[in-house]
């Protein structure tokens, strides 16, 4: 189960930049069409842009729901493999260590992201104020 969920979650995650690019091109095309319509008819149509915003959010929600579901399957399969690989007398210790290291990795990921974001803001502030 872990292999299937991992193999399926990678392409789903890789679709997100393509969705953003697709949405950007559609938005640019619609803006061009609206500018052409404004030149010819002198009135505004915002319904198509709102419809695309709604469809984009629905698509992102569906894709992220599938991705999260597959990550839960992977997490469960990994825990089952950890439990099956440890002797019975050490299952509690092995589970505790695996959960501790997993939490530590998630914490380090957030700290690293925060560090790079602050660094980005500092660089942005330096170049904007100069």
Secondary structure, DSSP 8 states (H G I E B T S, - for coil): -HHHHHHHHHHHHHHHHHHHHHHHHHHHHHHHHHHHHHHHH-----HHHHHHHHHHHHHHHHHHHHHHHHHHHHHHHHHHHHHHHS-GGGHHHHHHHHHHHHHHHHHHHHHHHHHHHHHHHHHHHHHHH-
